[in-house]
Amino acid sequence: MKSYTLREAAKKVEVAPRILKQWEKEFAQYITVPRTKQGARIYNDELLEQFTKIKQWFSEKKTKHDIIQYLQEEQQNTGADGEAIDAPHPLRHDSHYIAEQLARTMKEEIVGELKKETTEAVQQAVAEMKIYMEEICENSAATKQEIHQSLARYTKTLQEETEEIHEHLDNVVTFLQEEKEKQRRYEEQILEREKAFRELVLSFRQTAASTNAKRSNKWWKFW
Protein backbone atom coordinates (compact mmCIF):
# COMPACT_ATOMS: atom_id res chain seq x y z
CA MET A 1 0.00 0.00 0.00
CA LYS A 2 1.30 3.41 -0.94
CA SER A 3 2.13 5.92 1.83
CA TYR A 4 2.13 9.70 1.83
CA THR A 5 3.64 12.49 3.90
CA LEU A 6 1.52 15.18 5.53
CA ARG A 7 2.12 17.62 2.71
CA GLU A 8 1.41 14.99 0.02
CA ALA A 9 -1.77 13.87 1.76
CA ALA A 10 -3.01 17.44 2.11
CA LYS A 11 -2.38 17.96 -1.59
CA LYS A 12 -4.33 14.80 -2.45
CA VAL A 13 -7.30 15.81 -0.31
CA GLU A 14 -6.94 19.45 -1.53
CA VAL A 15 -6.85 21.05 1.90
CA ALA A 16 -4.17 22.74 3.99
CA PRO A 17 -1.91 20.50 6.13
CA ARG A 18 -3.22 22.16 9.31
CA ILE A 19 -6.75 21.08 8.36
CA LEU A 20 -5.68 17.41 8.30
CA LYS A 21 -4.10 17.87 11.74
CA GLN A 22 -7.27 19.52 13.02
CA TRP A 23 -9.52 16.72 11.72
CA GLU A 24 -7.16 14.13 13.15
CA LYS A 25 -7.55 15.76 16.57
CA GLU A 26 -11.33 16.30 16.34
CA PHE A 27 -12.07 12.73 15.18
CA ALA A 28 -9.28 10.92 17.05
CA GLN A 29 -11.69 8.18 18.21
CA TYR A 30 -12.26 7.07 14.62
CA ILE A 31 -9.12 8.15 12.75
CA THR A 32 -5.63 7.07 13.76
CA VAL A 33 -2.66 8.34 11.74
CA PRO A 34 0.49 6.25 12.28
CA ARG A 35 3.85 7.91 12.76
CA THR A 36 7.48 7.08 12.12
CA LYS A 37 10.05 6.77 14.91
CA GLN A 38 10.89 10.39 14.31
CA GLY A 39 7.22 11.36 14.82
CA ALA A 40 6.37 12.15 11.20
CA ARG A 41 2.81 11.30 10.11
CA ILE A 42 2.29 8.57 7.51
CA TYR A 43 -0.95 8.51 5.45
CA ASN A 44 -2.28 5.71 3.24
CA ASP A 45 -5.11 5.50 0.70
CA GLU A 46 -7.64 4.44 3.34
CA LEU A 47 -6.90 7.49 5.48
CA LEU A 48 -7.06 9.75 2.44
CA GLU A 49 -10.49 8.28 1.63
CA GLN A 50 -11.71 9.05 5.18
CA PHE A 51 -10.42 12.62 5.06
CA THR A 52 -11.99 13.09 1.62
CA LYS A 53 -15.36 11.97 3.06
CA ILE A 54 -14.97 14.39 5.98
CA LYS A 55 -14.23 17.19 3.52
CA GLN A 56 -17.32 16.26 1.52
CA TRP A 57 -19.51 16.22 4.64
CA PHE A 58 -18.29 19.65 5.71
CA SER A 59 -18.97 21.00 2.19
CA GLU A 60 -22.54 19.70 2.58
CA LYS A 61 -22.88 21.87 5.73
CA LYS A 62 -22.82 18.88 8.06
CA THR A 63 -21.96 19.55 11.69
CA LYS A 64 -19.15 17.96 13.63
CA HIS A 65 -21.68 15.86 15.52
CA ASP A 66 -23.20 14.61 12.28
CA ILE A 67 -19.79 13.60 10.98
CA ILE A 68 -19.03 11.79 14.23
CA GLN A 69 -22.29 9.89 13.80
CA TYR A 70 -21.34 8.92 10.22
CA LEU A 71 -17.89 7.73 11.33
CA GLN A 72 -19.47 5.74 14.15
CA GLU A 73 -21.86 4.04 11.74
CA GLU A 74 -18.98 3.20 9.39
CA GLN A 75 -17.04 1.73 12.31
CA GLN A 76 -20.03 -0.34 13.38
CA ASN A 77 -20.52 -1.60 9.82
CA THR A 78 -16.86 -2.55 9.65
CA GLY A 79 -17.22 -4.51 12.89
CA ALA A 80 -20.23 -6.37 11.52
CA ASP A 81 -18.11 -7.64 8.64
CA GLY A 82 -15.86 -9.45 11.11
CA GLU A 83 -13.13 -6.94 11.72
CA ALA A 84 -12.07 -6.18 15.27
CA ILE A 85 -13.40 -2.94 16.77
CA ASP A 86 -13.17 -1.29 20.12
CA ALA A 87 -16.58 -1.97 21.67
CA PRO A 88 -16.52 0.69 24.38
CA HIS A 89 -16.03 3.44 21.81
CA PRO A 90 -19.59 3.55 20.47
CA LEU A 91 -21.05 3.59 23.99
CA ARG A 92 -18.64 6.31 25.04
CA HIS A 93 -19.53 8.22 21.88
CA ASP A 94 -23.24 7.86 22.50
CA SER A 95 -22.98 9.39 25.97
CA HIS A 96 -20.73 12.15 24.71
CA TYR A 97 -22.93 12.75 21.71
CA ILE A 98 -26.10 12.93 23.80
CA ALA A 99 -24.44 15.35 26.22
CA GLU A 100 -23.25 17.55 23.40
CA GLN A 101 -26.65 17.43 21.69
CA LEU A 102 -28.32 18.41 24.96
CA ALA A 103 -25.83 21.24 25.50
CA ARG A 104 -26.34 22.46 21.95
CA THR A 105 -30.13 22.37 22.35
CA MET A 106 -29.92 24.29 25.61
CA LYS A 107 -27.55 26.74 24.02
CA GLU A 108 -29.90 27.29 21.08
CA GLU A 109 -32.84 27.80 23.46
CA ILE A 110 -30.87 30.25 25.58
CA VAL A 111 -29.60 32.11 22.53
CA GLY A 112 -33.13 32.22 21.08
CA GLU A 113 -34.52 33.55 24.35
CA LEU A 114 -31.75 36.14 24.57
CA LYS A 115 -32.41 37.19 20.98
CA LYS A 116 -36.10 37.53 21.77
CA GLU A 117 -35.43 39.59 24.89
CA THR A 118 -32.86 41.67 23.04
CA THR A 119 -35.29 42.30 20.18
CA GLU A 120 -38.02 43.34 22.60
CA ALA A 121 -35.61 45.61 24.46
CA VAL A 122 -34.44 47.18 21.21
CA GLN A 123 -38.02 47.70 20.04
CA GLN A 124 -38.93 49.29 23.36
CA ALA A 125 -35.86 51.52 23.21
CA VAL A 126 -36.74 52.55 19.65
CA ALA A 127 -40.32 53.34 20.70
CA GLU A 128 -39.10 55.40 23.67
CA MET A 129 -36.61 57.20 21.45
CA LYS A 130 -39.38 57.96 18.96
CA ILE A 131 -41.56 59.43 21.71
CA TYR A 132 -38.59 61.41 23.01
CA MET A 133 -37.86 62.79 19.53
CA GLU A 134 -41.52 63.76 19.09
CA GLU A 135 -41.41 65.60 22.42
CA ILE A 136 -38.25 67.36 21.33
CA CYS A 137 -39.92 68.41 18.06
CA GLU A 138 -42.98 69.67 19.95
CA ASN A 139 -40.84 71.54 22.45
CA SER A 140 -38.77 72.96 19.62
CA ALA A 141 -41.91 74.24 17.87
CA ALA A 142 -43.20 75.79 21.11
CA THR A 143 -39.81 77.32 21.82
CA LYS A 144 -39.63 78.70 18.29
CA GLN A 145 -43.09 80.25 18.67
CA GLU A 146 -42.15 81.74 22.04
CA ILE A 147 -38.94 83.19 20.61
CA HIS A 148 -40.88 84.65 17.68
CA GLN A 149 -43.38 86.29 20.04
CA SER A 150 -40.59 87.62 22.26
CA LEU A 151 -38.83 89.12 19.25
CA ALA A 152 -42.09 90.72 18.10
CA ARG A 153 -42.64 92.25 21.55
CA TYR A 154 -39.05 93.43 21.71
CA THR A 155 -39.29 94.97 18.23
CA LYS A 156 -42.49 96.78 19.13
CA THR A 157 -41.05 98.08 22.40
CA LEU A 158 -37.86 99.18 20.66
CA GLN A 159 -39.87 101.01 18.00
CA GLU A 160 -41.95 102.81 20.63
CA GLU A 161 -38.85 103.79 22.59
CA THR A 162 -37.16 104.98 19.40
CA GLU A 163 -40.16 107.17 18.56
CA GLU A 164 -40.13 108.62 22.08
CA ILE A 165 -36.42 109.36 21.77
CA HIS A 166 -36.93 111.09 18.40
CA GLU A 167 -39.78 113.12 19.84
CA HIS A 168 -37.67 114.12 22.82
CA LEU A 169 -34.80 115.09 20.53
CA ASP A 170 -37.17 117.20 18.43
CA ASN A 171 -38.36 118.97 21.57
CA VAL A 172 -34.76 119.59 22.66
CA VAL A 173 -33.82 120.96 19.25
CA THR A 174 -36.88 123.25 19.25
CA PHE A 175 -36.07 124.46 22.76
CA LEU A 176 -32.48 125.22 21.82
CA GLN A 177 -33.56 127.10 18.75
CA GLU A 178 -36.02 129.18 20.78
CA GLU A 179 -33.38 129.90 23.39
CA LYS A 180 -30.95 130.91 20.68
CA GLU A 181 -33.52 133.26 19.20
CA LYS A 182 -34.21 134.76 22.63
CA GLN A 183 -30.49 135.26 23.16
CA ARG A 184 -30.18 136.99 19.78
CA ARG A 185 -33.07 139.34 20.58
CA TYR A 186 -31.67 140.08 24.00
CA GLU A 187 -28.29 140.94 22.51
CA GLU A 188 -30.00 143.22 19.97
CA GLN A 189 -31.90 144.98 22.75
CA ILE A 190 -28.66 145.53 24.69
CA LEU A 191 -26.97 146.98 21.61
CA GLU A 192 -29.92 149.30 20.97
CA ARG A 193 -29.88 150.47 24.59
CA GLU A 194 -26.13 151.08 24.44
CA LYS A 195 -26.59 153.06 21.25
CA ALA A 196 -29.41 155.11 22.77
CA PHE A 197 -27.36 155.71 25.89
CA ARG A 198 -24.39 156.90 23.86
CA GLU A 199 -26.60 159.21 21.84
CA LEU A 200 -28.08 160.57 25.06
CA VAL A 201 -24.65 161.16 26.56
CA LEU A 202 -23.46 162.85 23.36
CA SER A 203 -26.56 165.04 23.28
CA PHE A 204 -26.12 165.94 26.90
CA ARG A 205 -22.48 166.91 26.33
CA GLN A 206 -23.42 169.02 23.35
CA THR A 207 -26.15 170.78 25.31
CA ALA A 208 -23.83 171.37 28.24
CA ALA A 209 -21.12 172.76 25.98
CA SER A 210 -23.59 175.10 24.30
CA THR A 211 -24.90 176.36 27.63
CA ASN A 212 -21.43 177.05 28.94
CA ALA A 213 -20.55 179.01 25.85
CA LYS A 214 -23.56 181.25 26.23
CA ARG A 215 -22.77 181.92 29.84
CA SER A 216 -19.21 182.82 28.97
CA ASN A 217 -20.30 185.39 26.39
CA LYS A 218 -22.68 187.12 28.77
CA TRP A 219 -19.97 187.44 31.37
CA TRP A 220 -17.68 189.28 29.03
CA LYS A 221 -20.46 191.50 27.96
CA PHE A 222 -21.24 192.33 31.52
CA TRP A 223 -17.74 193.59 32.11
C-alpha positions in Angstrom: 0.0 0.0 0.0 1.3 3.4 -0.9 2.1 5.9 1.8 2.1 9.7 1.8 3.6 12.5 3.9 1.5 15.2 5.5 2.1 17.6 2.7 1.4 15.0 0.0 -1.8 13.9 1.8 -3.0 17.4 2.1 -2.4 18.0 -1.6 -4.3 14.8 -2.4 -7.3 15.8 -0.3 -6.9 19.5 -1.5 -6.8 21.1 1.9 -4.2 22.7 4.0 -1.9 20.5 6.1 -3.2 22.2 9.3 -6.8 21.1 8.4 -5.7 17.4 8.3 -4.1 17.9 11.7 -7.3 19.5 13.0 -9.5 16.7 11.7 -7.2 14.1 13.1 -7.6 15.8 16.6 -11.3 16.3 16.3 -12.1 12.7 15.2 -9.3 10.9 17.1 -11.7 8.2 18.2 -12.3 7.1 14.6 -9.1 8.1 12.8 -5.6 7.1 13.8 -2.7 8.3 11.7 0.5 6.3 12.3 3.9 7.9 12.8 7.5 7.1 12.1 10.0 6.8 14.9 10.9 10.4 14.3 7.2 11.4 14.8 6.4 12.2 11.2 2.8 11.3 10.1 2.3 8.6 7.5 -0.9 8.5 5.5 -2.3 5.7 3.2 -5.1 5.5 0.7 -7.6 4.4 3.3 -6.9 7.5 5.5 -7.1 9.7 2.4 -10.5 8.3 1.6 -11.7 9.1 5.2 -10.4 12.6 5.1 -12.0 13.1 1.6 -15.4 12.0 3.1 -15.0 14.4 6.0 -14.2 17.2 3.5 -17.3 16.3 1.5 -19.5 16.2 4.6 -18.3 19.7 5.7 -19.0 21.0 2.2 -22.5 19.7 2.6 -22.9 21.9 5.7 -22.8 18.9 8.1 -22.0 19.6 11.7 -19.1 18.0 13.6 -21.7 15.9 15.5 -23.2 14.6 12.3 -19.8 13.6 11.0 -19.0 11.8 14.2 -22.3 9.9 13.8 -21.3 8.9 10.2 -17.9 7.7 11.3 -19.5 5.7 14.2 -21.9 4.0 11.7 -19.0 3.2 9.4 -17.0 1.7 12.3 -20.0 -0.3 13.4 -20.5 -1.6 9.8 -16.9 -2.5 9.6 -17.2 -4.5 12.9 -20.2 -6.4 11.5 -18.1 -7.6 8.6 -15.9 -9.5 11.1 -13.1 -6.9 11.7 -12.1 -6.2 15.3 -13.4 -2.9 16.8 -13.2 -1.3 20.1 -16.6 -2.0 21.7 -16.5 0.7 24.4 -16.0 3.4 21.8 -19.6 3.6 20.5 -21.0 3.6 24.0 -18.6 6.3 25.0 -19.5 8.2 21.9 -23.2 7.9 22.5 -23.0 9.4 26.0 -20.7 12.2 24.7 -22.9 12.8 21.7 -26.1 12.9 23.8 -24.4 15.3 26.2 -23.2 17.6 23.4 -26.6 17.4 21.7 -28.3 18.4 25.0 -25.8 21.2 25.5 -26.3 22.5 21.9 -30.1 22.4 22.3 -29.9 24.3 25.6 -27.5 26.7 24.0 -29.9 27.3 21.1 -32.8 27.8 23.5 -30.9 30.2 25.6 -29.6 32.1 22.5 -33.1 32.2 21.1 -34.5 33.6 24.4 -31.7 36.1 24.6 -32.4 37.2 21.0 -36.1 37.5 21.8 -35.4 39.6 24.9 -32.9 41.7 23.0 -35.3 42.3 20.2 -38.0 43.3 22.6 -35.6 45.6 24.5 -34.4 47.2 21.2 -38.0 47.7 20.0 -38.9 49.3 23.4 -35.9 51.5 23.2 -36.7 52.6 19.7 -40.3 53.3 20.7 -39.1 55.4 23.7 -36.6 57.2 21.4 -39.4 58.0 19.0 -41.6 59.4 21.7 -38.6 61.4 23.0 -37.9 62.8 19.5 -41.5 63.8 19.1 -41.4 65.6 22.4 -38.2 67.4 21.3 -39.9 68.4 18.1 -43.0 69.7 19.9 -40.8 71.5 22.5 -38.8 73.0 19.6 -41.9 74.2 17.9 -43.2 75.8 21.1 -39.8 77.3 21.8 -39.6 78.7 18.3 -43.1 80.3 18.7 -42.2 81.7 22.0 -38.9 83.2 20.6 -40.9 84.7 17.7 -43.4 86.3 20.0 -40.6 87.6 22.3 -38.8 89.1 19.2 -42.1 90.7 18.1 -42.6 92.3 21.6 -39.1 93.4 21.7 -39.3 95.0 18.2 -42.5 96.8 19.1 -41.0 98.1 22.4 -37.9 99.2 20.7 -39.9 101.0 18.0 -42.0 102.8 20.6 -38.9 103.8 22.6 -37.2 105.0 19.4 -40.2 107.2 18.6 -40.1 108.6 22.1 -36.4 109.4 21.8 -36.9 111.1 18.4 -39.8 113.1 19.8 -37.7 114.1 22.8 -34.8 115.1 20.5 -37.2 117.2 18.4 -38.4 119.0 21.6 -34.8 119.6 22.7 -33.8 121.0 19.2 -36.9 123.2 19.3 -36.1 124.5 22.8 -32.5 125.2 21.8 -33.6 127.1 18.8 -36.0 129.2 20.8 -33.4 129.9 23.4 -30.9 130.9 20.7 -33.5 133.3 19.2 -34.2 134.8 22.6 -30.5 135.3 23.2 -30.2 137.0 19.8 -33.1 139.3 20.6 -31.7 140.1 24.0 -28.3 140.9 22.5 -30.0 143.2 20.0 -31.9 145.0 22.7 -28.7 145.5 24.7 -27.0 147.0 21.6 -29.9 149.3 21.0 -29.9 150.5 24.6 -26.1 151.1 24.4 -26.6 153.1 21.2 -29.4 155.1 22.8 -27.4 155.7 25.9 -24.4 156.9 23.9 -26.6 159.2 21.8 -28.1 160.6 25.1 -24.7 161.2 26.6 -23.5 162.8 23.4 -26.6 165.0 23.3 -26.1 165.9 26.9 -22.5 166.9 26.3 -23.4 169.0 23.4 -26.2 170.8 25.3 -23.8 171.4 28.2 -21.1 172.8 26.0 -23.6 175.1 24.3 -24.9 176.4 27.6 -21.4 177.0 28.9 -20.6 179.0 25.9 -23.6 181.2 26.2 -22.8 181.9 29.8 -19.2 182.8 29.0 -20.3 185.4 26.4 -22.7 187.1 28.8 -20.0 187.4 31.4 -17.7 189.3 29.0 -20.5 191.5 28.0 -21.2 192.3 31.5 -17.7 193.6 32.1 
